[in-house]
């Protein structure tokens, strides 16, 4: 049986990619955010995962408002990075793991989820930036990828409860996987932020701290608010916390916090980074 070594959570705002490209990691504006990653890299070097199962949201690269699946799972042999219009550098392609993807897809369908299966899928900043933050300066990414996409853009959105159940279904599928790989779970996005409208620039530190406190010990507490209430609490784009919730479900029933970093603001976003390990 495969081993889940832990979970890594981080914000994925495109401006981070710009800061990396400019070499602004020690700039006073950016340094408090980038200071959260040496411990992430040390942890990854310690646990040495072979596979990353990721939960993120697409930003128009694969899906748009006319065709927006609630859940989508990649089953490709390779995932190429492409820029959605931010002018970011294009990062390395990521090797897929179709056999594990199909195992997870079958498990999800068996649990009465209806994911869109994608035998071709591009990777946008929601994954390329977290990968670059975790493994900078590598010639090739050290993990194979199984990407799971969650709709956080076009209403109606899946409930937080449904996303946690999705993650738990992935965890269940991993328990019956016959491989011996080490697997890291990755959740990207958020935390609180709103990029447009009357509340542009909205950040809710109290809600962010609530999420970070409960991510390890009581993820069900994060599912008690409706989607509209999460939008009120976290901002229009803050619903990306659904990715974190699903990833937490995939980690398993018990978790302990290994590392946390929180900084506001970067690019009008509350930026957070966490590492959890199975309890």
N, C-alpha and C positions, 0 to 999 in steps of 0.2 A: 504494500500500500504506500502511496505517496505521502510525504510528510509536508504539512503546512508549517513553514518556519515562522510566519508572522505576517503582519500587514503594515503597509506604508501608505500614509495619507498626505496629500499636499494640495495646495492651490495650484492653478494652472494658467493664471492670467497671462495673455500674450506679451504684456510688457516685460515679464520675466525673461522671455526669449530675447527681447531687444537688449535688456541689461547684460545678458550673457554675451551677446554678440559684440557689444561695446566694451566688454571687460569692466563693467561697473560693480563688480561684486564687493569691492571695498569702498564704494561711494557711500557717504553718510546716509543717504536716503535708502539705499539698498542693503547695506551691510547687516542690519538687524535681521533681515529675512534670510540672507545667504548664510549667516552664522548658524542657522539651524540645521545645516546639511552635513557638516563633518561627522556628526554622530550617526546620521542616517547611513552615510557611506561606510563608516566603521562597522556598523551593525550588518550591513549587506555583505561586507567582506568576511564577517564572522560566520554568517549563516549560509552563504554561498548558494543562493537559489538557482535552479535550472530553468524554471518556468515562472512567468508572471501572468496571473489572471487579473485583468484590469476592469474597473467599472468607471466609465466616463460618459460624457455626452458629446454628440457630434455637433459641430458648429456650421453646418451647411456644406461640408465637404462631400459627405456621402448621401445625406438626406436633406430635404428642404421642406418648407411649410406645406407643400402640396402632397408630400409623401413622407410622413414622419412616424416610424414604428415606435411603439411604446418600449419594446425591448428588442435588441438586435445582438446576435452573437456572430463573431467572425469565425470562419472555418477555412481560412486561406493558408497557403503555404508560405506566403510572404506579405508583409504590410509595408507599403511605401509611404513615406512622409510627404505631404504636400502642404503648401501654404494657402490658407483660405483668403488671403488678401492683406495680411498684416505686414508683409515684407520681411518675414522672418527667414533666416537661413533654413535650408532643407537639410534635415538630419538623415542619418543612416536608416535604411530599411531594417525591419525587425522580422526575424524568422518566425513563422507560425508553427503551430502544432495541431494540424487538422484532426489527428486521431483523438486527442484529448478534447478538442472543440466539439466533435461529434458525440463523444461520450457525455459531455455536459449538456449539449442540446437534447439528446435523448432523455437525460434525467429531468431536464426542465419540462419537456413535453409530458413525460410520465407523471410529473407533479402538477399537470394541467396549466402550465404556462404556455404561451403561444409566441415564441420568439421568431423574428425574421432571421433566417440563416443566410449569411453573406460569405460566399466563396471568393468574393473579391471585396476588399475594403481598404480605403486609404486611412492613414493616421494623421490627425491634425494636432494642434498645439496641446490639446487635452492629454495626450500621451507623450508626444515628443519632448515637451518641456519637463515633465516629471522624470522621464528617462534620463535626459541630459543632466538634471539636477542630481540624480542618484548615481549615475555612472559617467562622469565627465572624462573626456580625453581618452576613451577606450576606442580601439580600432573597430571593434564589433560588439554589439550588445551581448552581454553574457547570458541572456535568458531568451527562451522561446516565449511567444505571446499567444494568449487567448483573450481577445478583447470583447467586452460586453458593454453595449451602449444602452443608455437609459434616456428617454425623452424628458428633458428639462426645459424645453423650448415652447412647444405648441400644446396649448391646453385642449382637452383635459390631460393632465399629467397623472402618472401612477401615484398612488398614495405612498406615504413613507412606510406604512405597514406592509404594503405589497412589495416594496423594494427590499425590505428586510427579509421577507419570505423568499424573494428571489435569491438573495445571497445565501440563505439557509439551504435552499434547494441545490445550489452549486456546491456547498459544503457536503451535503448528502451524496452528491454525485462523486465527489472526490474520495469519499470513504470507500467507494466500490471500484475505484480506478486501480488497475493491477500494476501500474508503473511504480518505480521507486524514486521518482524525481523529488527534489525539494522545491516547494512551491511558495512563492510570495504573492500575497493579495495586495492590489494597489487600488486605492480610491482617490479620484482627483476632482478638483473643483472647489468653489467656495473659498472661505466661508461667506459671511454676510456681505452682500454688495448689490448695488443697483446702478446700472450704467446709463439709464435714460429716464425720462419723465420727471414729474415734480419732485420725486425723491432721489434723483440722481446723486450719487455720492453717499447714499445711506449706508451706515454700518451700525451693527448692534452687538457691541462687545459682550453684553450680558447673555444674549442668546448664544453667541459663539462659545462662551465659557461653559454654558449649560451643555452644549453638544460635546465639547471636549471632555468634560467631566463624566458624561454618561456613556461615551463611546465604548469604553472598556467595560464598565461595571453594570450598566443597565441600558442597552441599546433600545429596548422596548419603550423607554421613556421618551425617546426621540420620535416615536411613531404616534404619539397621542394627539398631535396637532394635525388638523386638516391641511391640505395643500394651500388653500387660501390663507390660512393662519400662518403657515411657514413663510409664504410670500410677505405677509405683513411683518413678521418678525425678522426675516433675513434679507428681504429685498427680492426684486424680480429674478435676478440671477442667483441669489442666495439659495434657491431651490436646488442648486447643484449639490447641496448636502445630501440629496437622495443617493448620489454616488457613494458617499462615505457610508451611509446607512447600509446599502447593499453589500459593500465590501466588508463591513463589520460582520454581517450575517455569514459571509463566506469563510470567515476566520474560524468560526466554531462557537460553541456555547460559552466558553470562558476565556477571558483575556486579561492581560496585565499591561499596564502602560510602561514602555521602555524609554520613550523620549517624547518631548513636546516643545514646540516653538510657536509663538504667536506674536504677530507684529501688525500694527495699523498706522497709516494705510500704505499700501503700495498700489498705485494706479487706481485709487478709489475702492480698493478691495481689502477686506480683512484677511490677511494671509496667515495660514496655519499649516504646520507640519507635525505629524505624529507618527510614532512607531508603536505598534502593539504586538505582543507575543501571546501564543496560546497559554492559558492558565494551566 
